[in-house]
């Protein structure tokens, strides 16, 4: 077996713009690359993604190696002789395109598509709601450090425990799944109005989420009459619901442990006495308030836990709508060779609390603190002149067009041009990444051994922020730092249990497909 071992390097894509390979991939000659990829098939190379990459050490702007063409292959499928033959094929293609010096690497990698009668969805107002972070994903990495800060942090942000994966609201990032098959989960992208004079509202997701390929034939579907059977959808599939309940139980357990620790401090401080050291008095007051605050928080968590377990336990209680339209999945659709894979889920009007509905906003807290978001997405002082943190969520407006994706102009921390992006998904919550206009070829092998080849936008981790996505994030909307819509997350590539690279279908192209079927539809207005 010949493959590159996983190395803990940050992938730096800024270098790729300087070598001209972008032109080779995006010129008409890209068709030749697609056609010549079949040469790999002819020598039985089970390739998955094809990514042009350069590697850099963490925190370094310049890569330590020249550009390589990384060819993903199915694990345990490529042996030495086949590797030598495949390398010769790829080097020949690169030489014909005018890039004889680009090296080729084979990496074991799999492209995965990220699919993992009740009350209204809960409201979501980070300013006013009790335990808002149990209504949307929120993660605090270092609980010990957080407890040491204690009261100051609690007063400043109201967030002092590790909350995760709890989505019972209409905020973007909503976990959804088919009612009959709640183990196939994805993430809702956007809210659409179906027309100016049409009160119906729908959410956008992928066709492979709406009608999972292992269950449904790839025929497409549109519900045109009331007599047609409804394929209903739920908010929170199995994983989403179980994680939500576990987060609540874990939160209460952490609070109980904290109260015990703070009561121990109070016992050591002793009862207040007149004339005691002012520092003892101050610490005594702080810890009494911490205990009282934790007890109040336990009551709030218990209240939402009771609401969820009493009224949302079974999937039928979490039904929110039905499949209105699911497009037949097509790959390499001309002229851009993107994948056609989208669906609209029409919402039951009575399931939404319209008085608290915020429209298309992405919740950006969670894995990122307020300071982290600003420093990561607006790293240069000149870039932050008019910056304001999106307190109630990043408003989705405007679209990054084809030219903007291919030739991004936003500076990263090194001053290199790229597109800094953010998403909030079911599996990983809020994450940030970067793309610099390069496109990748992806190959998916599904349960029926049908090979799908397509071009998609590659997203790489930014700085040391970790992976951009994981299984279950499929359908998440991806925004530029200013709120413009970049694309919809379709899947990732990497080792079997990990995704090192995430792939997007550009939203401008998806919108064209939607408008062809529903010409009067438009994005739901953001409610302030």
Residue pairs with C-beta under 8 A, 6 or more apart in sequence:
1 76
1 78
1 79
1 80
2 78
2 79
2 80
2 83
2 106
3 73
3 78
3 106
3 107
3 108
4 105
4 106
4 107
6 495
7 55
9 55
9 56
9 57
9 58
10 55
10 56
10 57
10 58
10 59
10 60
10 461
10 463
10 464
11 53
11 54
11 55
11 56
11 460
11 461
11 500
11 501
12 54
12 55
12 56
12 60
12 61
12 62
12 63
13 53
13 54
13 418
13 434
13 435
13 436
13 438
13 460
14 61
14 412
14 414
14 416
14 417
14 418
14 436
15 54
15 56
15 62
15 63
15 67
16 22
16 52
16 53
16 54
16 67
16 436
16 438
17 416
17 417
17 436
17 437
19 67
20 99
21 52
21 67
21 99
21 102
21 438
22 406
22 437
22 438
24 30
24 97
24 98
24 99
25 33
25 52
25 438
25 439
26 406
26 439
29 97
30 337
30 455
32 93
32 96
32 97
33 93
33 97
33 441
34 332
34 337
34 441
34 453
36 89
36 93
37 47
37 50
37 441
37 453
39 89
39 93
40 47
40 71
40 86
40 89
40 90
43 82
43 85
43 86
43 89
44 82
45 71
45 73
45 77
45 78
45 82
45 86
46 73
46 74
46 77
46 78
46 445
47 71
47 72
47 73
47 443
48 72
48 73
48 74
48 109
48 110
48 111
48 442
48 443
48 444
48 445
48 493
49 70
49 72
49 109
49 111
49 440
49 441
49 442
49 443
49 493
49 501
49 503
50 69
50 70
50 71
50 72
50 440
50 441
50 442
51 69
51 70
51 72
51 438
51 440
51 458
51 493
51 501
52 67
52 68
52 69
52 70
52 438
52 440
53 67
53 68
53 69
53 70
54 63
54 65
54 66
54 67
54 68
55 63
55 64
55 65
56 62
56 63
56 64
57 64
58 463
58 464
59 463
59 464
61 414
61 416
66 101
66 102
66 103
67 102
67 103
68 102
68 103
68 104
68 105
69 90
69 94
69 102
69 103
69 104
69 105
70 105
70 106
70 107
71 86
71 90
71 104
71 105
71 106
71 107
72 106
72 107
72 108
72 109
72 110
72 111
72 443
72 493
73 106
73 107
73 108
73 109
74 108
74 110
74 445
75 108
75 110
75 495
75 496
76 108
78 86
78 106
83 106
86 106
87 104
87 106
90 104
91 100
91 104
94 100
94 102
94 104
108 495
109 493
109 494
109 495
109 500
110 493
110 494
110 495
110 496
111 442
111 443
111 444
111 491
111 492
111 493
111 503
112 444
112 471
112 491
112 492
112 493
112 499
113 206
113 208
113 444
113 474
113 490
113 491
114 186
114 425
114 427
114 469
114 470
114 471
114 472
114 473
114 474
114 475
114 489
114 490
114 491
114 492
115 184
115 185
115 186
115 206
115 208
115 209
115 212
115 471
115 472
115 474
116 183
116 184
116 185
116 186
116 237
116 239
116 426
116 427
116 471
116 472
117 316
117 317
117 319
118 311
118 312
118 316
118 317
118 318
118 319
118 351
119 311
119 312
119 317
120 350
120 351
120 352
120 353
121 168
121 169
121 170
121 174
121 235
121 320
121 351
121 352
121 353
122 135
122 168
122 169
122 304
122 307
122 353
123 129
123 169
123 353
123 356
124 132
124 135
124 136
124 169
124 170
124 171
124 356
124 358
124 363
125 132
125 356
125 392
126 132
126 363
126 365
126 391
126 392
126 393
127 391
127 392
129 135
130 300
130 303
130 304
131 163
131 251
131 297
131 300
131 301
131 304
132 158
133 159
133 163
133 166
133 365
133 366
134 163
134 166
134 244
134 247
134 248
134 251
134 301
134 304
135 166
135 167
135 168
135 169
135 171
135 304
136 166
136 167
136 169
136 171
136 173
136 363
136 366
136 424
137 163
137 164
137 165
137 166
137 167
137 173
137 363
137 366
137 424
137 429
137 430
138 159
138 162
138 163
138 164
138 365
138 366
138 429
139 162
139 163
139 164
139 366
139 367
139 429
140 146
140 159
140 160
140 161
140 162
140 163
143 161
143 162
143 254
146 153
146 160
146 161
147 160
147 258
147 261
150 160
150 286
150 287
150 290
151 286
151 289
151 290
151 293
153 159
153 160
154 160
154 290
154 293
157 370
159 365
161 251
161 254
161 255
161 297
162 250
162 251
162 254
163 247
163 251
164 243
164 247
164 429
165 240
165 243
165 244
165 247
165 426
165 427
165 429
166 243
166 244
166 247
166 248
167 173
167 174
167 175
167 235
167 236
167 240
167 244
167 426
168 235
168 236
168 244
168 308
168 312
170 191
170 352
170 353
170 356
170 357
170 358
171 358
171 361
171 362
171 363
171 393
171 424
172 188
172 189
172 190
172 360
172 361
172 362
172 363
172 393
172 396
172 424
172 477
173 187
173 188
173 362
173 363
173 423
173 424
173 425
173 426
173 429
173 476
174 187
174 188
174 203
174 235
175 185
175 186
175 187
175 188
175 235
175 236
175 237
175 239
175 240
175 426
175 472
176 185
176 186
176 187
176 188
176 203
176 205
176 209
176 233
176 234
176 235
176 236
176 237
176 320
176 345
176 475
177 183
177 184
177 185
177 186
177 209
177 233
177 234
177 236
177 237
177 238
177 240
177 315
178 184
178 210
178 211
178 212
178 215
178 231
178 232
178 233
178 234
179 231
179 232
179 233
179 234
179 315
179 316
179 319
180 231
180 232
181 212
181 215
182 234
182 237
182 238
182 315
183 237
183 238
183 239
184 209
184 212
184 214
184 215
184 237
185 209
185 237
185 238
185 239
185 240
185 426
185 472
186 205
186 206
186 208
186 209
186 426
186 472
186 474
186 475
187 205
187 209
187 425
187 426
187 472
187 473
187 474
187 475
187 476
187 489
188 203
188 204
188 205
188 345
188 475
189 203
189 204
189 205
189 475
189 476
189 477
189 488
190 203
190 204
190 360
190 396
190 477
190 485
190 523
190 524
191 201
191 202
191 203
191 204
191 359
191 360
191 523
191 524
192 201
192 202
192 203
192 204
192 344
192 514
192 518
192 521
192 522
192 523
192 524
193 200
193 201
193 521
193 522
193 523
193 524
194 200
194 201
194 202
194 346
194 518
194 520
194 521
195 518
195 520
195 521
196 520
196 522
198 520
199 349
200 346
200 347
200 349
201 346
201 347
201 349
201 352
201 524
202 321
202 324
202 344
202 345
202 346
202 347
202 521
203 321
203 344
203 345
203 347
204 342
204 343
204 344
204 475
204 488
204 510
204 514
205 342
205 343
205 344
205 345
205 475
206 341
206 342
206 343
206 474
206 475
206 488
206 490
207 220
207 326
207 327
207 328
207 329
207 341
207 342
207 343
208 329
208 341
208 474
209 343
209 474
209 475
210 231
210 233
210 323
210 326
210 343
210 345
211 221
211 231
211 323
211 326
211 343
213 329
213 446
213 447
213 448
214 447
218 328
218 329
219 328
220 326
220 327
220 328
221 231
221 323
221 325
221 326
222 324
222 325
222 326
222 517
223 230
223 231
223 322
223 323
223 324
223 325
223 346
230 322
230 323
231 322
231 323
232 319
232 321
232 322
233 319
233 320
233 321
233 322
233 323
233 345
234 315
234 316
234 318
234 319
234 320
235 318
235 320
236 244
236 312
236 318
237 315
239 426
239 472
240 426
240 472
241 312
241 318
244 308
245 305
245 308
245 309
248 301
248 304
248 305
248 308
249 305
251 301
252 298
252 301
252 302
252 305
255 294
255 297
255 298
255 301
256 298
258 290
258 294
259 291
259 294
259 295
262 287
262 290
262 291
262 294
263 291
265 283
265 287
266 284
266 287
266 288
266 291
269 280
269 283
269 284
269 287
270 280
272 281
272 284
311 317
312 318
319 348
319 351
320 345
320 347
320 348
320 351
320 352
321 345
321 346
321 347
321 348
321 351
322 345
322 346
322 348
323 343
323 344
323 345
323 346
324 343
324 344
324 345
324 346
325 343
325 344
325 517
325 518
326 343
327 340
327 341
327 342
327 343
327 513
327 517
328 340
329 339
329 340
329 341
330 339
330 340
330 341
331 339
331 340
331 452
331 453
331 454
332 338
332 339
332 453
332 454
332 455
333 339
333 340
336 402
336 455
336 509
337 454
337 455
338 454
338 455
338 456
338 505
338 506
338 509
339 452
339 454
339 456
339 490
339 505
340 513
341 490
341 505
342 488
342 510
342 513
342 514
344 514
344 518
357 527
358 392
358 393
358 526
358 527
359 524
359 525
359 526
359 527
360 395
360 396
360 397
360 523
360 524
360 526
361 390
361 392
361 393
361 394
361 395
361 396
361 526
362 393
362 394
362 396
362 422
362 423
362 424
362 477
362 479
363 393
363 424
363 430
364 373
364 390
364 393
364 394
364 422
364 424
364 430
365 373
365 430
366 424
366 429
366 430
367 428
367 429
367 430
367 431
367 465
368 376
368 430
368 432
370 389
373 389
373 422
374 384
374 387
374 389
376 420
376 432
376 462
376 463
376 465
377 420
377 422
377 432
377 481
378 384
378 387
378 481
379 411
379 412
379 413
380 411
380 413
380 415
383 410
383 411
390 483
394 422
394 479
394 483
395 483
395 526
396 477
396 479
396 483
396 485
396 523
396 526
397 483
397 484
397 485
397 526
398 482
398 483
398 484
398 485
399 484
399 485
399 507
399 508
399 511
400 419
400 480
400 484
400 485
400 486
400 506
400 507
400 508
401 508
402 506
402 508
402 509
404 419
404 484
405 419
405 435
405 437
405 457
405 486
405 487
405 506
406 437
407 437
408 417
408 418
408 419
408 435
408 436
408 437
409 417
410 417
410 418
410 419
410 420
410 480
410 481
411 417
411 418
412 418
412 420
412 434
412 462
413 463
416 436
417 436
418 434
418 435
418 436
419 434
419 435
419 436
419 437
419 480
419 486
420 432
420 433
420 434
420 462
420 480
420 481
421 432
421 433
421 434
421 435
421 459
421 478
421 479
421 480
421 481
421 486
422 430
422 431
422 432
422 433
422 478
422 479
422 481
423 430
423 431
423 433
423 468
423 469
423 473
423 476
423 477
423 478
423 479
423 489
424 430
424 476
425 431
425 469
425 470
425 472
425 473
425 475
425 476
425 489
426 472
426 473
426 476
427 469
427 470
427 471
427 472
427 473
428 467
428 468
428 469
428 470
428 473
431 465
431 466
431 467
431 468
431 469
432 462
432 465
432 468
433 459
433 460
433 461
433 462
433 465
433 468
433 502
434 459
434 460
434 462
435 457
435 458
435 459
435 460
435 486
435 504
438 458
439 455
439 456
439 457
439 458
440 455
440 456
440 457
440 458
440 501
440 503
441 453
441 454
441 455
442 452
442 453
442 454
442 455
442 456
442 491
442 493
442 503
443 451
443 452
443 453
444 451
444 452
444 491
445 451
446 452
456 490
456 503
456 504
456 505
457 486
457 487
457 503
457 504
457 505
457 506
458 501
458 502
458 503
459 468
459 469
459 478
459 501
459 502
459 503
459 504
460 468
460 501
460 502
461 467
461 468
461 500
467 492
467 498
467 499
467 500
467 502
468 492
468 499
468 502
469 476
469 489
469 491
469 492
469 499
469 502
470 492
470 499
471 499
473 489
474 489
474 490
474 491
475 488
475 489
476 488
476 489
477 485
477 488
477 489
477 507
478 485
478 486
478 487
478 488
478 489
478 504
479 485
479 486
480 486
485 507
486 504
486 506
486 507
487 504
487 505
487 506
487 507
487 510
488 504
488 505
488 507
488 510
489 502
489 503
489 504
490 503
490 504
490 505
491 499
491 502
491 503
492 499
492 500
492 501
492 502
492 503
493 499
493 500
493 501
493 503
494 500
494 501
514 521
515 521
